[in-house]
Amino acid sequence: MKPLPKLSDATLTLANNIATLTLNRHDVRNALTGTALIDDLAATAQWINCEQSIAVLIITGQGSAFSAGGNIKDMANQAGDFGGDVKILMDKYRQGIQKIPLAMQSIEVPIIAAVNGPAIGAGFDLANMCDLRIASSKAKFGETFSSLGLIPGDGGAWFLQRIIGYQQAAELTFTGRVIEADEAKSLGIVLEVVEPERLLTRANQLAEQIAANPTMAMRMTKRLMKMAQRMELPDFLSMCAAFQGMCHHDQAHLEAVEAMLAKISK
């Protein structure tokens, strides 16, 4: 296995073939700007894609918040990631916060967001970049950019409508209102809502269920699900045929078939 990436404001831990990334800047409610979390997320994505033994990634936050998104104090002072003229700001977005959606979209394994607390603005978008979301009953969600006279500069408008459809996404984005975990579940944003003390346990249970399947097939399945969003059916089916040919020659597939035959014969 390759050495774990060196992270500054997050911690990456392993349990068998499940990786857990914990955002560890609770002093600023895990804000993504004004911290090293952007680079930490990008480094984690690169490491996972190179480490073929990893089957699932869990992302959660340390402290009371999942992520507060952008640093409000820097916005008020037009400093840090939010300082400069229009050209400078455009470059800062492209070279800064927008590295997150590109990195997250590139991750080949299923990603579970264990949302421990408020996920606001870019923090909400980060959760929506994951494949599955489990929420603590203390979690809140808000696409709050409009309330600040901003747009979702990290690509949030692309992700949210793909989860809940255009109309529901438009209402949350245009109003900027913050919703509780139960409403997020009713809208289909989160899969489950659990009590805070059960959050990581439940996220790991789900991760273990996924990780029990052959890893190569899981990675290929995720790639196909992403491709299906942008490919025409004939081209998509050709890709499925190629991927399936690879799977049929994977030792993990052959072992799974033998295990199934043994189970049936009992």
Phi, psi and omega in degrees: 000141177291149177301147177298146178294150178276112182252152182259313188241014176218162176238140179242122180237157181236141170227100188060241182255022178247126178256141177236122177256120180250119176290124194237040174240058182295343177295335176239029178055037176056040175300141184275335176260154183076008177226182177264012186294329177301309180293326178296318179295318180295319179293322178295318179300314180297318181295315182297319181292336177270342183256095189291348181281343182282132184253328185214147173241130172254134175241130178215177181240147174272141179090205189276342185241148168287302172192133178276001178081238181278152180283110185296323181297320177294323176299314182298324183267000186047051184237172176059231180293349185245020179251146177120173178282182186301316181296316180297316180296319178300315179295322179296320178295314183294323182267355182244257189302329182286353172292334183292306180300324179293319179292315182296318181294337182276344185295127189275346182259157174302139181243129177249124172270120173261093191275102188276341182198201182306134173238101192240141178056237180296337175292322174296316180298322177301316177299321182287344175282348177278163181280325183223148180229124171250130185244140166290152176297345177271357182286149171225155184225137179205128172267076199268011185301318183299329179295338180255009182071031181236171171249163177289087187288351180263007179095011184302328180293338177284320185280313189298316183291339176283344178268315188238006180088162187295312188296313180294320179294321179297317180299314180292323183284318182289324181275330183071016184286152180261132183245154178279169183299320182295321177292322177300322177292317181295331178279346182091012178286318178246151181280317183214155171240127182229164177293150186308320183290345180258358189301303183290327175300313182291320179298320178290325176299314179295318179298318180295323179296319177290315185292344178290342179276156179306129189295318181298318179296323179294317179297317179293321179298317178297317179301319179294321180295324176290318180297325183299337180286344186228001183250151171284152187304313181301317179294321180296317180296324176297319178295319177301318180298317180294314180296320181294324176300319177295317182298322181296341179257007179275132182301325180296325176294314181298320178293322179294322178294316179297320179295320179294318179297320178296322180292320181292324186286348181288000000 
